[in-house]
Amino acid sequence: MKRVLIIEREYGCGGGEIAEKAARKLGWRLLDRELTAEIARLARAAPAECARHEECVDSWIYRLGKVFWRGSYEQALTLEGPQVVDADRMVELVSKVVAEAVESGSCVIVGRGAPYFLRNRTDTFAVFLYAPRHLKISRVAAQTGDRAKAEELVESIDRGRAEFIKHYFGRNWPNRSLYHMMVNTALGIDASVDLILKTMETAPTDDSARLDMD
């Protein structure tokens, strides 16, 4: 039985709304903004500051500076407390929060590397959502009121997500072998939700629908 739904998504395709509606229909906990809030609590930092470092890679100059700051023992040190909230720290905390969440009950998790952290579990159902570029831009422009800004966000955020996956997991994004299905959300939000839930309900319990990533 699948008890964890993982939603990975292109920016602007409606992934957050789809995850929210799916969680509501299933009666499951939604880990999207709540996940960021929990990480912020653990890091003793502002949620907005944590969100700024989610699904991204710190600049090379920051990483270089951190190496000098920590000396030659970078890999052996663990960052504790509120003084450091960067991409490395975020990955560490996301892994912890996601692992604890799936053990505590059924949930819907949005992005943040969850398909990779949970790839060896057989009780997860992973979906990748995408949409035509013009639809993503139109959706974001409707939210921001600025089409030029929407175009920039659609390009830059997904580029950042691809860099994040490559840096921390050594894979191209999206890695198709991780997902049980990929859905074009041009179908519509509600139609996409229904398709995902219906497919998850009938998915093999042995996870044979997903290829081995390793």
C-alpha positions, 0 to 999 in steps of 0.5 A: 500500500502506498502511504507517501505521495511525492510531488516533484514539479517544474516551476509554474506548472501548478504543483503546489496546488495539485499537492494541496488538493491531493492531500485534502482528498486523501486526508493526508498531511501536506509537507510543503510550507509546513516542511519549511516551517519545521526546518526553520524551527530546527535551524532556529531561523526565519522560514523566509531565510530557509526557503531562500536556500531550498532546492538550490546550490550556494554560489561557488564563492560562498562554498570556497569561503566556507572551505577556508572558514572551516579549514581542512575538516569540512566533511567532519564538522556538523553545523549546529545552531542558528548561525548557519543556514545554507544549502548544505544545512538545508539538505541535512535538515530536509533529510531529517524532517522527511524521514521523521514525517514518513515514519509518523504517518501518511503524507504528501511531500512536495519536492526538496529532494524527497524522491532521492531521500526516499528512493529505497522505500516501496510505500512511496508513489513519486510523480513528476509534474510538467507543463508547456512553457507558455502555460507556466509563464501565464500562470506565474504572470497571473500571480506576479502581474509581471510577464517578464519577471514570470519568464525569468522565474520559470527559467531560473528556478528550474535551472536552480533545481537542476543544479541542486539535484546534480550537485547533491545527488549526481543526477540529471533533473528530472531523473525519470527512473525515480518516478512512477508517472509523469503528468502534463498539468495542461490536463487541468489541475483537478484532472491531474489530481484525479489521474495521480490518485487513481494511478497510485491506488492501482500501483503495484505494491512491489514498486515494479513500476519504477526503475532502479536508479542505482 
